[in-house]
Amino acid sequence: MAEKTNAELLDPETIDSGFTPVLRGDLASVELDGEIVLSVPLDAEERLDGERGFDTHLLDRTAAVMFECFDGRVTIDQLVVELGDVVEGEADVIRADLVELAKKFGRAGLLIGVARAERVQPELSTPTGVPLGSPVSFTRLTPFTGASIDLAATDKALVIFWSYGCSFCVQIADELAALQDALRSADTDLILVARGGTKEENDQLLEGAGLTGAAVFEGKFPIFDGQGTPSAYLVEGGKTSSEISVGGPWVVGLAKSAAGIVDGA
């Protein structure tokens, strides 16, 4: 059977409570303490610059419950009735929330028969961090795992600003795990400064990716003020020895450079 063209697919903005949501069968999902990380395959023409072959989405606990119900059995109206005994709230409010969630899933390309919203390449400005050679003023970090560390006394470290809820961080976890041995051989410590999530949540995510060689810390770290996640610096002798790298592909590129790996070599 031929696949439907985009013109034949349903506009997600037209979804109403009579719609029967059916999730795509090629989604990959990982549950993390009640939340779900979804991985969605992307065709070559759907990928934005710097993206790999998939897109990721983080569902909070409420959306995760609804996600399990979008199995093509019933309409949203019927689902409201089924959820009446397990979800608190007025039926009209639950119905409106389910319709909005279905629209959101449709825009993201998660539903069968619904047209994904056009994906637009974001306008990127050149990231600016602290100047090269800036002292790392806050050197003591509170450990999630391992002992506290003094970056001023560390010969060389790759320091990554990380967030448990950041889909771009989740995307590069496997790649960083694959670089652990090479970084170790290059005498470079791998340090993650976590923003958000408990120790258990961060450990579960990192262990799932095999990223077990990293030291994970929490706390305010001034060299990352105003920056998003993931972003990273190389630090040597308590000073930055690289410009800031911002975004998954660029953080991985900095990690490869620190490990002495040249792509295509």
SVG drawing of the C-alpha trace seen along z (x, -y; Angstrom):
<svg xmlns="http://www.w3.org/2000/svg" viewBox="-17 -37 65 39">
<polyline fill="none" stroke="black" stroke-width="0.4" points="0.0,0.0 1.4,-3.4 2.1,-5.9 -0.1,-8.9 1.3,-12.2 1.4,-15.1 -1.6,-16.6 -3.6,-13.5 -2.7,-13.5 -4.8,-15.1 -3.8,-18.7 -3.0,-18.3 -4.8,-21.6 -8.1,-20.0 -7.9,-17.2 -11.0,-17.2 -12.5,-14.9 -13.9,-12.6 -10.4,-11.7 -8.9,-8.3 -5.1,-8.8 -2.8,-6.0 0.9,-6.2 3.5,-5.3 4.8,-1.8 8.5,-2.8 8.8,-5.0 11.4,-4.0 10.7,-4.9 12.6,-4.8 10.8,-5.3 12.7,-7.3 11.0,-7.5 7.5,-8.0 8.6,-10.3 9.2,-9.0 11.9,-9.9 10.7,-9.2 12.9,-8.8 11.3,-9.4 13.0,-8.4 13.6,-11.2 13.8,-10.8 16.8,-12.5 14.7,-15.3 13.3,-16.0 16.6,-16.4 17.9,-19.9 21.5,-20.8 23.5,-19.0 20.8,-16.5 21.1,-12.7 18.5,-10.3 16.1,-10.8 14.3,-13.5 13.7,-13.2 10.9,-14.3 10.6,-14.3 7.1,-13.5 6.3,-14.6 4.4,-12.2 1.0,-13.4 1.8,-13.2 3.4,-9.8 0.1,-8.4 -1.8,-9.8 0.9,-8.4 0.1,-4.9 -3.6,-5.4 -3.1,-6.5 -3.3,-3.0 -6.0,-3.4 -8.7,-1.6 -11.0,-4.5 -11.7,-8.2 -10.6,-10.9 -14.3,-11.3 -14.3,-7.6 -10.9,-7.9 -12.3,-10.6 -14.8,-8.2 -12.2,-5.5 -9.9,-7.9 -12.7,-9.2 -11.9,-6.9 -8.1,-7.4 -7.6,-11.0 -8.8,-13.8 -10.6,-16.8 -13.7,-17.8 -14.4,-15.8 -14.3,-18.9 -10.9,-19.9 -9.5,-16.3 -11.0,-16.3 -9.4,-19.7 -6.1,-18.5 -6.2,-15.3 -7.1,-17.1 -4.2,-19.5 -1.8,-16.7 -3.0,-14.8 -2.4,-18.0 1.1,-18.3 1.9,-14.7 0.6,-15.2 2.8,-18.3 5.7,-16.3 5.0,-13.5 4.2,-10.9 0.7,-9.9 -0.3,-7.7 -2.3,-9.6 -1.4,-13.1 0.9,-15.5 4.0,-16.5 4.4,-20.3 7.1,-21.8 10.5,-21.6 12.4,-24.9 16.1,-25.3 16.6,-27.7 18.6,-30.8 21.8,-30.2 24.0,-33.0 27.6,-32.4 27.8,-31.3 29.9,-33.5 31.3,-32.1 34.0,-33.3 37.3,-34.3 40.0,-31.7 42.2,-31.2 39.5,-32.5 40.0,-31.2 37.3,-28.7 36.3,-30.6 34.0,-28.0 36.1,-24.9 34.3,-22.9 31.3,-21.1 28.7,-19.0 29.0,-15.4 26.1,-13.3 28.6,-10.5 32.2,-10.2 34.2,-12.6 34.2,-16.4 36.7,-17.8 38.9,-20.9 39.2,-21.9 42.1,-24.2 44.1,-21.1 42.9,-19.0 45.4,-18.7 42.8,-18.5 39.0,-18.0 36.1,-18.2 33.4,-19.9 29.8,-19.6 26.8,-21.6 24.1,-18.9 20.4,-18.6 18.4,-15.5 15.4,-16.8 17.3,-18.1 16.6,-15.9 19.8,-17.1 21.8,-15.8 20.0,-12.5 20.9,-12.3 24.6,-12.5 24.9,-10.3 25.7,-7.2 28.4,-9.1 30.0,-10.4 30.0,-6.9 31.8,-5.6 34.5,-8.3 35.2,-7.5 38.1,-5.2 39.7,-7.6 39.3,-10.5 40.8,-8.5 43.8,-7.6 44.2,-11.3 44.3,-11.9 41.1,-14.0 38.5,-13.7 34.9,-13.8 32.8,-15.9 29.1,-16.6 27.6,-19.6 23.9,-18.6 21.0,-21.1 17.8,-19.4 16.9,-15.8 17.8,-13.9 20.9,-11.8 18.8,-8.7 17.3,-10.1 20.7,-11.2 22.3,-7.9 19.5,-6.0 19.9,-8.0 23.7,-7.7 23.8,-4.1 21.3,-3.3 23.7,-4.9 26.7,-3.3 28.1,-6.6 29.5,-5.3 33.0,-6.9 31.8,-10.5 31.8,-12.4 28.4,-14.0 28.0,-17.2 25.3,-19.7 25.6,-23.4 25.9,-26.8 28.9,-27.1 29.6,-30.7 31.4,-29.8 28.0,-28.4 25.9,-31.5 23.4,-32.2 24.2,-29.1 21.9,-26.3 22.5,-22.6 24.5,-20.8 27.5,-23.1 31.1,-22.5 34.6,-23.7 38.0,-22.1 39.6,-23.2 43.3,-22.8 44.9,-23.8 41.8,-25.7 41.5,-27.8 39.4,-27.4 41.6,-26.0 38.9,-26.1 36.2,-28.3 32.7,-27.3 31.0,-24.6 27.2,-24.8 24.8,-22.1 25.0,-18.3 27.2,-18.0 29.6,-20.6 30.0,-19.2 30.7,-15.8 33.2,-17.4 35.0,-19.0 35.0,-15.7 36.6,-14.0 39.2,-16.8 40.1,-16.3 40.4,-12.6 42.7,-13.1 40.1,-11.8 39.9,-13.4 36.8,-12.5 37.7,-10.9 41.2,-10.2"/>
</svg>
